[in-house]
């Protein structure tokens, strides 16, 4: 990724590298917690901000950046000096008093009266970029889309401005970092180092310096934020992380994060016998709808794509170049949704009611989300040059009701009168090199409060027309509901709220007793 190798050389600010920890430093200490928990981490456990090797020291001024030695610290000062004084050691996090899932979170939303039905306004002017260091363009693009998700920001900062969970805490720090950068008039900043380290340590896929996938990074963040909501609890004192999977998934779905991104997806099977009305439905909670770009393509077009893939590989060996357009019929987001929810005949399926063979199967979208994220999967196989750059058009306003299954009775009662209209507010794009799914560059587009669009290319931010946005090959599309819905009720086998803590304690005691007996027998 040649683009990723280019790093801004000048940011402005003071000259010279801040003293390493243990040396005198004149930098003042701030208390706004811009990067927060990053500075609270022991440098022994950190990684060098430049080369990624184990650190031996850290910035003595902000204590938020780590280094393996003086050479890397001097090199990094060129960019770090612009934000060094905004980074501080945050005070110990105050335990949140707001439950982030279950009935406790529903009660919090209800206490806000009708404000939860109001979609928070978009940013006035998205203006702060992120420095690309060691191929982290995929994270920069995801950060921009997440930062400009208004419902996430408003709910999180109002419900728990100082969360205990480290992943939620770093998200709060990301908001504060950008807010401070806007206040100081900075055009771009470094992403919080602690968040970068958390992501790198979560999976080998996101190791420092390695090119990775923006969709996978987004799913990782959402998954860890869901874990943070479970840790915050539902207000009953129950450790929700220890529940069985089916109950835990319900609490995740109606949590602060889950009720924004989560939706019900599943499959419906219907008997084709005229005398039988049996329908079998299964559902699951998803947080991003995956639509394969090959939906609706003919066999001839799929064959042509594979041939193009082989040709791109040969050209790459001779001379790498920019992306290419796939020579297949164009489609649209609406057509992909049509294909996704289209009925197909299943001859071998046996009806559980009449025992006859033959039926139809259909993918379902049931309970809709407040933030609808769509991933356009452009990979046709495991070939590194198997990306399909099929033209996919997408609307600024999407009416999702056409593809929704009939809502359940409880959803109709709680969300009556709400439309299924969505508005596009952010998009992530992968610019490939000769159809490669591994090499390339990620950028983002974000809409402002007035309807204008901004192009985020790491530290570069510029305003663009809608004509530029709609000409892109979308990778991740972010739509927000114009009429938000309320979190679903928990329907589990858990005992009433007042007895959950006692039941959990009894279960833990019983488990401990079982282990003791087993040890005695052995």
Secondary structure in CASP SS format (residue, H / E / C, confidence):
PFRMAT SS
TARGET T0000
AUTHOR 0000-0000-0000
METHOD secondary structure of the structure
MODEL  1
X C 1.00
X H 1.00
X H 1.00
X H 1.00
X H 1.00
X C 1.00
X C 1.00
X C 1.00
X C 1.00
X C 1.00
X C 1.00
X C 1.00
X C 1.00
X C 1.00
X C 1.00
X C 1.00
X C 1.00
X C 1.00
X C 1.00
X E 1.00
X C 1.00
X C 1.00
X C 1.00
X C 1.00
X C 1.00
X C 1.00
X C 1.00
X C 1.00
X C 1.00
X C 1.00
X C 1.00
X C 1.00
X C 1.00
X C 1.00
X C 1.00
X H 1.00
X H 1.00
X H 1.00
X C 1.00
X C 1.00
X C 1.00
X C 1.00
X H 1.00
X H 1.00
X H 1.00
X C 1.00
X E 1.00
X C 1.00
X C 1.00
X C 1.00
X C 1.00
X C 1.00
X C 1.00
X E 1.00
X C 1.00
X C 1.00
X E 1.00
X E 1.00
X E 1.00
X C 1.00
X C 1.00
X C 1.00
X C 1.00
X C 1.00
X C 1.00
X E 1.00
X E 1.00
X C 1.00
X C 1.00
X H 1.00
X H 1.00
X H 1.00
X H 1.00
X H 1.00
X H 1.00
X H 1.00
X H 1.00
X H 1.00
X H 1.00
X H 1.00
X C 1.00
X C 1.00
X C 1.00
X H 1.00
X H 1.00
X H 1.00
X C 1.00
X C 1.00
X C 1.00
X C 1.00
X C 1.00
X C 1.00
X C 1.00
X C 1.00
X C 1.00
X C 1.00
X C 1.00
X C 1.00
X C 1.00
X C 1.00
X C 1.00
X H 1.00
X H 1.00
X H 1.00
X H 1.00
X H 1.00
X H 1.00
X H 1.00
X H 1.00
X H 1.00
X H 1.00
X C 1.00
X H 1.00
X H 1.00
X H 1.00
X H 1.00
X H 1.00
X C 1.00
X C 1.00
X C 1.00
X C 1.00
X C 1.00
X C 1.00
X C 1.00
X C 1.00
X C 1.00
X C 1.00
X C 1.00
X E 1.00
X E 1.00
X C 1.00
X C 1.00
X C 1.00
X C 1.00
X C 1.00
X C 1.00
X H 1.00
X H 1.00
X H 1.00
X H 1.00
X H 1.00
X H 1.00
X H 1.00
X H 1.00
X H 1.00
X H 1.00
X H 1.00
X C 1.00
X C 1.00
X H 1.00
X H 1.00
X H 1.00
X H 1.00
X H 1.00
X H 1.00
X H 1.00
X H 1.00
X H 1.00
X H 1.00
X C 1.00
X C 1.00
X C 1.00
X C 1.00
X C 1.00
X C 1.00
X H 1.00
X H 1.00
X H 1.00
X H 1.00
X H 1.00
X H 1.00
X H 1.00
X H 1.00
X H 1.00
X H 1.00
X H 1.00
X H 1.00
X H 1.00
X H 1.00
X H 1.00
X H 1.00
X H 1.00
X H 1.00
X H 1.00
X C 1.00
X C 1.00
X C 1.00
X E 1.00
X E 1.00
X C 1.00
X C 1.00
X C 1.00
X H 1.00
X H 1.00
X H 1.00
X H 1.00
X H 1.00
X H 1.00
X H 1.00
X H 1.00
X H 1.00
X H 1.00
X C 1.00
X H 1.00
X H 1.00
X H 1.00
X C 1.00
X C 1.00
X C 1.00
X C 1.00
X C 1.00
X C 1.00
X C 1.00
X H 1.00
X H 1.00
X H 1.00
X H 1.00
X H 1.00
X H 1.00
X H 1.00
X H 1.00
X H 1.00
X H 1.00
X H 1.00
X H 1.00
X H 1.00
X H 1.00
X H 1.00
X H 1.00
X H 1.00
X H 1.00
X H 1.00
X C 1.00
X C 1.00
X C 1.00
X C 1.00
X C 1.00
X C 1.00
X C 1.00
X H 1.00
X H 1.00
X H 1.00
X C 1.00
X C 1.00
X H 1.00
X H 1.00
X H 1.00
X H 1.00
X H 1.00
X H 1.00
X H 1.00
X H 1.00
X H 1.00
X C 1.00
X C 1.00
X C 1.00
X C 1.00
X H 1.00
X H 1.00
X H 1.00
X H 1.00
X C 1.00
X E 1.00
X E 1.00
X E 1.00
X E 1.00
X E 1.00
X E 1.00
X E 1.00
X E 1.00
X E 1.00
X C 1.00
X C 1.00
X C 1.00
X C 1.00
X C 1.00
X C 1.00
X C 1.00
X E 1.00
X E 1.00
X E 1.00
X E 1.00
X E 1.00
X E 1.00
X E 1.00
X E 1.00
X C 1.00
X C 1.00
X E 1.00
X E 1.00
X E 1.00
X E 1.00
X C 1.00
X C 1.00
X C 1.00
X C 1.00
X C 1.00
X C 1.00
X H 1.00
X H 1.00
X H 1.00
X H 1.00
X H 1.00
X H 1.00
X H 1.00
X H 1.00
X H 1.00
X H 1.00
X H 1.00
X H 1.00
X H 1.00
X H 1.00
X H 1.00
X H 1.00
X H 1.00
X H 1.00
X H 1.00
X H 1.00
X C 1.00
X C 1.00
X C 1.00
X C 1.00
X C 1.00
X C 1.00
X C 1.00
X C 1.00
X C 1.00
X C 1.00
X C 1.00
X C 1.00
X E 1.00
X E 1.00
X H 1.00
X H 1.00
X H 1.00
X H 1.00
X H 1.00
X H 1.00
X H 1.00
X H 1.00
X C 1.00
X C 1.00
X C 1.00
X E 1.00
X E 1.00
X E 1.00
X E 1.00
X E 1.00
X E 1.00
X E 1.00
X C 1.00
X C 1.00
X C 1.00
X C 1.00
X C 1.00
X C 1.00
X E 1.00
X E 1.00
X E 1.00
X E 1.00
X E 1.00
X E 1.00
X E 1.00
X E 1.00
X E 1.00
X C 1.00
X C 1.00
X C 1.00
X C 1.00
X C 1.00
X E 1.00
X E 1.00
X E 1.00
X E 1.00
X E 1.00
X E 1.00
X E 1.00
X C 1.00
X E 1.00
X C 1.00
X C 1.00
X C 1.00
X C 1.00
X C 1.00
X C 1.00
X C 1.00
X E 1.00
X C 1.00
X C 1.00
X C 1.00
X C 1.00
X E 1.00
X E 1.00
X C 1.00
X C 1.00
X C 1.00
X E 1.00
X E 1.00
X E 1.00
X H 1.00
X H 1.00
X H 1.00
X H 1.00
X E 1.00
X C 1.00
X C 1.00
X C 1.00
X C 1.00
X H 1.00
X H 1.00
X H 1.00
X H 1.00
X H 1.00
X H 1.00
X C 1.00
X C 1.00
X C 1.00
X C 1.00
X C 1.00
X C 1.00
X E 1.00
X E 1.00
X E 1.00
X E 1.00
X E 1.00
X E 1.00
X E 1.00
X E 1.00
X E 1.00
X E 1.00
X E 1.00
X E 1.00
X C 1.00
X C 1.00
X C 1.00
X C 1.00
X C 1.00
X C 1.00
X C 1.00
X E 1.00
X E 1.00
X E 1.00
X E 1.00
X E 1.00
X E 1.00
X E 1.00
X E 1.00
X C 1.00
X C 1.00
X C 1.00
X C 1.00
X C 1.00
X E 1.00
X E 1.00
X E 1.00
X E 1.00
X E 1.00
X C 1.00
X C 1.00
X E 1.00
X E 1.00
X E 1.00
X E 1.00
X E 1.00
X C 1.00
X H 1.00
X H 1.00
X H 1.00
X H 1.00
X H 1.00
X C 1.00
X C 1.00
X C 1.00
X E 1.00
X E 1.00
X E 1.00
X E 1.00
X E 1.00
X E 1.00
X E 1.00
X E 1.00
X C 1.00
X C 1.00
X C 1.00
X C 1.00
X C 1.00
X C 1.00
X C 1.00
X C 1.00
X C 1.00
X C 1.00
X C 1.00
X C 1.00
X C 1.00
X C 1.00
X C 1.00
X H 1.00
X H 1.00
X H 1.00
X H 1.00
X H 1.00
X H 1.00
X H 1.00
X H 1.00
X H 1.00
X H 1.00
X H 1.00
X H 1.00
X H 1.00
X H 1.00
X H 1.00
X H 1.00
X H 1.00
X H 1.00
X H 1.00
X H 1.00
X H 1.00
X H 1.00
X H 1.00
X H 1.00
X H 1.00
X C 1.00
END
